Amino acid sequence: HPEISWSESARPFLSVPGRLAETVASVVRDVLGQAPELNTAGGTSDARWFAENGIEVVEFGLVPYQMHGIDERCRIADLDKLCRVVYELG
């Protein structure tokens, strides 16, 4: 019988939605006119280090094209929207 060993390379980065998630969602609705979708479809994240210590985390940003690949890029219109949201959060 072959021996199988497991290693954990990425932990979940879920946190209980609270004030931070509510604030970001509110600003996104105000600036972009639509509610954000809460999900973790983006893959793993360094946010896992905070979440596992009970710190609320929220990640949001651009829709990447060819993420981590040659010619990674975004749409200028998307960058403009992101900048407006970040400005209002500031």
C-alpha positions as CSV (number, residue, x, y, z in Angstrom):
1,H,0.0,0.0,0.0
2,P,1.4,3.4,-0.9
3,E,1.9,5.9,1.9
4,I,-0.1,9.1,1.5
5,S,0.8,12.3,3.4
6,W,-1.1,15.5,3.3
7,S,0.1,19.1,3.7
8,E,-1.9,22.2,4.0
9,S,-0.8,24.9,1.6
10,A,-3.7,27.3,1.8
11,R,-6.3,28.0,4.6
12,P,-9.7,29.6,4.2
13,F,-9.9,33.4,4.7
14,L,-13.5,33.6,5.7
15,S,-14.4,35.9,8.6
16,V,-17.7,36.8,10.0
17,P,-19.1,39.8,8.1
18,G,-19.2,42.8,10.4
19,R,-18.7,46.6,10.3
20,L,-15.9,46.4,7.7
21,A,-17.9,44.3,5.2
22,E,-21.0,46.5,5.8
23,T,-18.9,49.7,5.2
24,V,-17.3,48.4,2.0
25,A,-20.6,47.1,0.7
26,S,-22.3,50.4,1.4
27,V,-19.6,52.4,-0.4
28,V,-19.6,50.1,-3.4
29,R,-23.4,50.4,-3.7
30,D,-23.1,54.2,-3.4
31,V,-20.3,54.6,-5.9
32,L,-21.1,51.9,-8.4
33,G,-24.8,51.5,-8.0
34,Q,-24.8,47.8,-7.3
35,A,-24.3,45.6,-4.3
36,P,-21.1,43.5,-4.2
37,E,-21.2,39.8,-4.1
38,L,-19.7,38.3,-1.0
39,N,-17.6,35.2,-2.0
40,T,-14.2,33.7,-1.9
41,A,-14.0,32.7,-5.5
42,G,-10.7,34.5,-6.0
43,G,-8.6,31.7,-4.6
44,T,-6.3,31.8,-1.5
45,S,-5.2,35.0,0.2
46,D,-2.8,36.4,2.8
47,A,-6.0,37.5,4.5
48,R,-6.1,34.0,6.0
49,W,-3.5,35.0,8.5
50,F,-5.8,37.7,9.8
51,A,-9.0,35.7,9.6
52,E,-7.6,32.8,11.6
53,N,-6.9,35.3,14.4
54,G,-10.5,36.6,14.5
55,I,-9.8,39.8,12.5
56,E,-12.5,40.7,9.9
57,V,-11.2,40.7,6.4
58,V,-12.6,42.0,3.1
59,E,-10.9,41.8,-0.2
60,F,-12.1,43.6,-3.3
61,G,-10.5,44.9,-6.4
62,L,-10.1,44.6,-10.1
63,V,-11.2,41.8,-12.4
64,P,-7.8,40.4,-13.5
65,Y,-7.0,39.2,-16.9
66,Q,-4.3,36.5,-17.2
67,M,-3.7,36.8,-13.4
68,H,0.0,36.2,-12.5
69,G,0.8,35.6,-16.1
70,I,2.4,37.4,-19.0
71,D,0.7,40.7,-19.8
72,E,-1.5,40.7,-16.7
73,R,-3.8,43.7,-17.1
74,C,-7.0,45.4,-16.2
75,R,-9.5,47.6,-17.9
76,I,-8.9,51.3,-17.4
77,A,-12.6,51.8,-16.7
78,D,-12.4,49.2,-13.9
79,L,-9.4,50.9,-12.4
80,D,-11.3,54.2,-12.4
81,K,-14.2,52.6,-10.5
82,L,-11.8,51.0,-8.0
83,C,-10.1,54.3,-7.4
84,R,-13.4,56.0,-6.7
85,V,-14.4,53.3,-4.2
86,V,-11.0,53.5,-2.4
87,Y,-11.2,57.3,-2.3
88,E,-14.7,57.2,-0.7
89,L,-13.4,54.6,1.8
90,G,-10.5,56.8,2.8
